[in-house]
Amino acid sequence: MRSIAILNQKGGVGKTTTAVNTVAALARSGHRVLLIDLDPQCHATLHLGLELIDGDRSVYELLTSDVPIADVARSVDDNLIVIPASLDLVGAELELAETADRETALARVLSTYQQSFDFCIVDCAPSLGLLTINALAAVNEVIIPLQPHFLALQGLGRLLETVTLVRGVLNPPLHISGIVLCMYESGTRLAQEVHRDVTEFIAAAGPDDPWRNARVFSTVIRRNIKLAECPSFGQSVLDYAPSSNGAIDYLALAQELAGDPAPQESVTAAAAQPVEDVAPSNPADFAPDATPEPASPVERPVES
């Protein structure tokens, strides 16, 4: 299973939009996908039309109690399972702060599900708090959505420092696999300059930098009003406007991410097809691996 955190501590850069529509496109391509909403704002949950009522379990119980994924998971489409968030997640950081190995709560949960999914995508909060550290300790890859504005570049250095720290202390395989430019306007000089600057920065990475060999995805997400409209209908852009530029771009991004061989023309044609009604998967079908390998012990930093 490829595990990927969609992360940027700056809000409004297309993080949740990228997480939701990328998982929808991956699932549409036949991949088994798990989406974890790790943002107390619950935007990914709401984006996909999930509404939790009192008593419903969410990612909060997954982190703070001994609850299996199957008891929390919601099936929203064929091949797509979601671990929803609730407002209770606000208190999860406080509860986890009092526990041992608080940084690896999510990693322990996911360690027995490596064979159940092809992709696990974690939509992180727009912060670098304990929930985000949990995401970085649990995944192998980070994808950074970036708006092509110079102000959006200002926080990139701190984000890279955080990834470097978590890699060195908690999760050695962690690396940044790519940067995707969102809300892109190709006709502006600013967008082209930011694209060039990011590409040059990635190319200059040192051998020990976690962003070495990362790529700036050739697929850019064009500014598209349909991407802003679809959350209010509880749908991905593939369901809401399958022939829009937003749907075409995220299908192409998913293809590039997964390394699928289909040409761009096929992706464009697929986006224009009507959405078929499918019977959603049963979350209980995604059981833990029968014989999981024990997770390697994680050393925590020595507190002075």
C-alpha positions in Angstrom: 0.0 0.0 0.0 1.3 3.5 -0.9 0.6 5.8 2.0 0.6 9.5 1.3 -0.1 12.6 3.4 -1.5 15.6 1.5 0.1 18.4 3.5 0.5 22.2 3.6 0.2 24.2 6.8 -1.0 27.2 4.8 -4.8 27.2 4.3 -6.5 27.8 1.1 -4.0 26.2 -1.2 -6.2 23.3 -2.4 -5.1 20.7 0.1 -8.5 19.1 0.8 -9.7 19.6 -2.8 -6.6 17.7 -4.0 -7.0 14.9 -1.4 -10.7 14.3 -2.2 -10.6 14.5 -5.9 -7.4 12.5 -6.2 -8.8 9.6 -4.2 -12.0 9.8 -6.3 -10.0 9.6 -9.5 -7.8 6.8 -8.2 -10.9 4.8 -7.1 -12.5 5.5 -10.5 -9.3 4.0 -12.1 -9.8 0.7 -10.2 -7.5 1.3 -7.3 -8.6 0.4 -3.7 -8.3 3.6 -1.8 -8.6 4.6 1.8 -9.0 8.3 2.6 -8.4 9.5 6.2 -9.7 12.9 7.2 -7.3 14.1 9.9 -8.5 17.7 9.9 -10.7 18.9 12.8 -12.5 21.1 10.3 -13.8 17.9 8.7 -13.7 19.4 5.2 -12.9 16.2 3.4 -15.8 14.4 5.2 -18.2 17.2 4.3 -16.9 17.4 0.8 -17.9 13.7 0.2 -21.4 14.2 1.7 -20.8 12.4 4.9 -22.7 13.8 8.0 -22.0 12.3 11.4 -24.6 12.3 14.1 -24.2 11.8 17.8 -22.8 8.3 18.5 -21.2 7.9 15.1 -17.5 6.8 15.3 -14.9 8.8 13.6 -11.1 9.1 13.3 -11.1 10.4 16.9 -12.0 7.0 18.2 -9.5 5.4 15.9 -6.7 7.4 17.5 -7.8 7.4 21.1 -9.6 4.0 21.5 -9.0 0.4 20.5 -11.4 0.6 17.6 -10.8 -1.2 14.3 -11.0 0.6 11.0 -13.9 -1.5 9.9 -16.0 0.0 12.7 -15.3 3.6 11.6 -15.0 3.3 7.8 -17.7 4.6 5.5 -18.0 3.5 1.9 -18.8 6.4 -0.4 -18.1 4.8 -3.8 -16.8 1.7 -5.4 -13.2 1.2 -4.2 -13.3 4.2 -2.0 -13.5 4.0 1.8 -13.4 7.0 4.1 -12.4 7.4 7.7 -14.5 10.5 8.5 -13.6 13.3 11.0 -15.8 14.9 13.6 -15.4 18.0 15.7 -14.3 15.7 18.5 -10.9 15.6 16.7 -10.2 19.0 18.3 -9.7 17.2 21.6 -7.6 14.4 20.2 -4.3 16.3 20.4 -4.9 17.0 24.1 -5.7 13.4 24.9 -2.8 12.0 22.8 -0.4 14.4 24.5 -0.9 12.5 27.8 -0.1 9.1 26.2 3.1 7.2 25.5 4.1 7.1 21.9 1.6 9.8 21.1 3.2 10.5 17.7 2.6 7.0 16.3 -1.0 6.4 17.2 -2.1 6.5 13.5 0.9 4.4 12.4 -0.1 1.6 14.8 -3.6 1.5 13.4 -2.5 1.4 9.8 0.3 -1.2 10.3 -2.2 -4.1 10.0 -3.9 -2.9 6.9 -1.0 -2.8 4.4 -2.6 -5.4 2.0 -6.2 -4.1 2.2 -5.7 -1.0 0.0 -3.6 0.2 -2.9 -3.5 3.7 -1.6 -4.0 5.4 1.7 -4.4 9.2 1.5 -4.4 11.3 4.6 -5.9 14.8 4.4 -3.9 16.7 7.1 -4.9 19.8 9.1 -3.5 23.2 8.0 -1.0 23.1 10.9 2.1 21.4 12.1 0.6 20.0 15.3 0.4 16.6 16.8 -2.2 15.3 14.4 0.1 16.3 11.5 3.0 14.6 13.2 0.9 11.5 13.5 0.2 11.6 9.7 3.9 12.0 8.9 4.8 9.1 11.2 2.3 6.8 9.5 2.9 7.4 5.8 5.8 7.0 3.5 5.2 9.9 1.1 4.2 13.5 1.3 2.6 15.5 -1.5 2.5 19.2 -1.1 -0.3 21.2 -2.9 1.0 24.7 -3.6 -0.7 27.8 -4.9 1.6 29.5 -7.4 2.0 32.7 -5.3 5.2 33.9 -3.7 3.5 34.1 -0.3 2.6 30.5 -0.6 6.3 29.7 -0.8 7.1 31.4 2.5 5.9 28.5 4.7 7.4 25.8 2.5 10.8 26.0 4.3 9.2 25.3 7.7 7.2 22.4 6.2 10.3 20.9 4.8 12.1 21.3 8.1 9.2 19.4 9.8 9.3 16.6 7.3 13.1 16.4 7.8 12.7 16.2 11.6 10.0 13.5 11.5 12.1 11.5 9.1 15.1 11.7 11.3 13.4 10.8 14.6 10.2 8.8 13.8 9.9 7.6 10.3 13.1 7.1 8.2 11.3 6.0 5.0 9.4 9.3 4.9 10.0 11.4 1.8 8.4 14.1 -0.3 7.3 12.5 -3.5 5.9 15.5 -5.3 4.5 19.1 -5.4 1.3 19.8 -7.3 0.5 23.3 -8.3 -3.2 24.2 -7.7 -5.4 27.1 -8.8 -2.9 27.5 -11.7 -3.3 30.3 -14.3 -0.9 29.5 -17.1 -1.3 32.9 -18.7 0.3 34.7 -15.8 4.0 35.3 -15.5 3.8 34.8 -11.7 2.6 31.2 -12.1 5.4 30.4 -14.5 8.0 32.0 -12.3 6.9 30.1 -9.2 6.8 26.9 -11.3 10.4 27.5 -12.4 11.6 28.4 -8.9 10.1 25.3 -7.3 11.5 23.0 -10.0 15.0 24.5 -9.5 14.8 24.2 -5.8 13.8 20.5 -6.0 16.5 19.8 -8.5 19.1 21.3 -6.1 18.2 19.0 -3.2 21.1 17.4 -1.4 21.5 13.6 -1.0 20.1 13.6 2.6 17.2 15.9 1.9 13.8 14.2 2.1 12.7 16.0 -1.1 15.5 14.6 -3.2 14.0 13.0 -6.3 10.7 14.6 -5.7 8.9 15.9 -8.7 6.8 18.9 -9.6 3.9 17.1 -11.2 3.5 17.9 -14.9 -0.2 18.0 -14.2 -1.3 21.3 -12.9 -4.7 22.0 -11.4 -6.2 24.9 -13.3 -8.4 27.4 -11.5 -12.0 26.1 -12.1 -15.2 27.2 -10.5 -16.6 23.6 -10.5 -14.0 22.7 -7.9 -15.3 25.4 -5.6 -19.0 24.4 -6.2 -18.8 20.6 -5.8 -18.3 20.5 -2.0 -21.7 22.1 -1.4 -23.3 19.2 -3.2 -21.3 16.6 -1.2 -19.6 15.3 -4.3 -16.2 15.0 -5.9 -15.7 17.0 -9.1 -15.8 13.8 -11.0 -19.4 13.2 -10.0 -20.5 16.8 -10.0 -19.0 18.0 -13.3 -17.2 15.1 -15.0 -16.4 17.0 -18.2 -15.0 20.1 -16.4 -11.4 21.1 -16.4 -11.2 20.2 -12.7 -12.3 16.6 -13.3 -9.9 16.3 -16.3 -7.0 17.7 -14.2 -7.5 15.4 -11.2 -7.9 12.3 -13.4 -4.6 13.2 -15.1 -3.0 13.8 -11.7 -4.2 10.5 -10.4 -2.9 8.8 -13.6 0.5 10.5 -13.1 0.6 9.6 -9.4 -0.2 5.9 -10.0 2.0 5.6 -13.0 -0.9 4.3 -15.1 0.1 4.0 -18.8 -3.2 5.4 -20.2 -2.5 8.4 -22.5 -3.9 11.8 -21.8 -6.5 11.5 -24.5 -8.0 8.5 -22.6 -8.1 10.5 -19.4 -9.9 13.4 -21.1 -12.4 11.0 -22.6 -13.0 9.3 -19.3 -13.8 12.6 -17.6 -16.5 13.3 -20.1 -18.3 10.0 -19.5 -21.4 10.0 -17.2 -21.0 8.6 -13.8 -22.3 5.1 -13.4 -24.3 3.9 -10.4 -22.2 1.4 -8.5 -22.8 -0.6 -5.4 -20.4 0.7 -2.8 -18.0 -1.6 -1.1 -18.7 -2.9 2.3 -16.2 -1.4 4.8 -16.2 -4.7 6.7 -14.6 -6.3 3.6 -11.4 -4.5 4.3 -10.2 -6.6 7.2 -6.8 -6.4 8.8 -4.0 -8.4 7.2 -4.2 -12.0 8.3 -0.6 -12.2 9.3 0.7 -8.7 9.8 4.4 -8.2 10.3 5.2 -6.5 13.7 5.9 -2.9 13.4 9.4 -1.8 14.0 9.9 0.0 17.3 10.1 3.7 16.9 12.6 5.6 19.0 11.3 8.8 20.5 13.5 11.8 21.0 15.2 12.0 24.4 13.6 14.7 26.5 16.0 16.8 28.4 
